[in-house]
Amino acid sequence: MQVLAAIADSLRTAFFMFWDTLWPLIFGFGLSGVVQAFVSRSDMQRVMGDHRPKTLGIASILGAASSSCSYAASAMAKSLFQKGADFTTAMVFMLASTNLVIELGLVLWVLIGWQFALSEYVGGIIMIALLALVARFFFRPALIERARQRLAEQSLSTANEKSMGVAGKEPVASLAQRLRSPAGWVNAATYTMADLVMLRREMVVGYLVAGFLAVLVPNSLWNTIFFHDHGFATSVENVIVGPLIAILSFVCSIGNVPLAAALWKGGISFGGVVSFIFADLITFPLLLIYRKFYGWALTLRILAAFWLVMAAAGLATEYLFAGAGLVPVGRPAQVVQPSFQWNYTTYLNLVFLGVFGLLLWLYRNRERLGGGAGYAIDPVCGMQVERQLAPATAGSGGQTYFFCSDRCRDRFVADPDRFRAGDTGRFNDDEIRRPTMSQEIDPVCGMTVEPESAAAKTEYAGKTYYFCNPGCAKAFERKPEAFVDATRSA
């Protein structure tokens, strides 16, 4: 009976952690959906060609405006790098997209306190600055070039899919026009619902694990894991152990926040919490994805560089906040109050459940309201992706499907019948791959480009080839016959 009672208490704690953060989740994901729908990302590849301070600042802003999913962030960073972006800048974009997003700060504020929400943004900026300083010691040019060549070879092996999977250039309306258009708001609702669907597993696992940790793990065990009362040594050990727990927890994105609340209750330092939340990009599943993208040599350097800057940023943030008197005094006896109460949280939850109902209605009626032009829904995770910027595509049954990441594409290819029941993620191949008379196909990545505005062009065998970015042009010049043959067969 004691075991059943402990399990029931753990589940109750997990549920009320979710209940306390329900309205900020809806508000944060809704606001993120609006940003993703109305902030154009079509020029990302063009503005990330170096790692100057201005470029890193732009990458941070674009990352903060994107989805908070760790898997989608890693795929987008890979796609940016593959299309010519500087590697360090692509890594900064990835860090910002999981640590500077709106919904993360809101959930931190409600579940642990406003000091942690503020520390996430302050520490995130410190972490990005530190990465910019140490990147040249970890990411050697030779390694970067090998990684870019590795991605070019992967692109060649799937050239047939890519050439079919990228749509022609969509006309982009002005921001004012999109704000006045119902279709723009439908797309915002679709981004919101898609992000919630995509992250549902991480959130469920995060809340459940946090509930069990908060109830079942005794303080004596936490005191064994985390140093206490050793001054500077305590702070250093905690910020190093924080990312280690994140690596082993397998939980990414928003799912890390409930775990952070349980760790804070258990005794980890303020800086340890900060470094733990930052470390959602070096969990073990993501390390395997980096290995597939860039090879083990660069993956291990990514792990070392990220762990270093995450721990250092956590440590710097702790001492900065301690000096300003912002580190919370004392720790909660319990993470949340495990019962319903008529307070502002309940009232806000009821209001935002109504907002969620409206978003759900817009999402389900998106085609009737004119939404979805230029977009597709990933049939595996449910994320909305722009067809022109989709990191991965696959053909099946005469249709082309678009994916937020190679991870989703690989799951689809392994069992396409399981995922292709719906129509929202696919398009007829002939419709997708047919450019207009004034357009050309980049033979490396398959993107449709306008000859007048092409980033690069080259002559081969009496024909001019146009490219969306200099990276594709360099890959073509190294082995032009391979890309030409693949394009002809496609």
Buried (B, 14 or more C-beta within 10 A) or exposed (E): EEEEEEBEBBBBBBBBBBBBBBBBBBBBBBBBBBBBBBEBBEEBBEBBBEBEEEBBBBBBBBBBBBBBBBBBBBBBBBBBBBBBBBBBBBBBBBBBBBBBBBBBBBBBBBBBBEBBBBBBBBBBBBBBBBBBEBBEEBBEEEBBEBBBBBBBEBBBEBBBBBBBBBBBBBEEBEEEEBEEBEBBBBBBBBBBBBBBBBBEBBBEBBBBBBBBBBBEBEEEEBEEBBBEEEEEEBBBBBBBBBBBBBBEBBBBBBBBBBBBBBBBBBBBBBBBBBBBBBBBBBBEBBBEBBBBBBBEEBBBBBBBBBBBBBBBBBBBBBBBBBEEEBBBEEEBEEBBBBEEEEEEBBEBBEEBEEBBEEBBEBBEBBEEBBBBEBBBBBBBBBBBBBBBBBBBBBBBEEBBBBBBBBBBBBBBBEEBEEBBEEEBBBBEBEEBBEBEEEBBBBBBBBBBBBEEEBBBEBEBEEEEBBBBBEBBBBBBBEEBEBBBEBBEEB
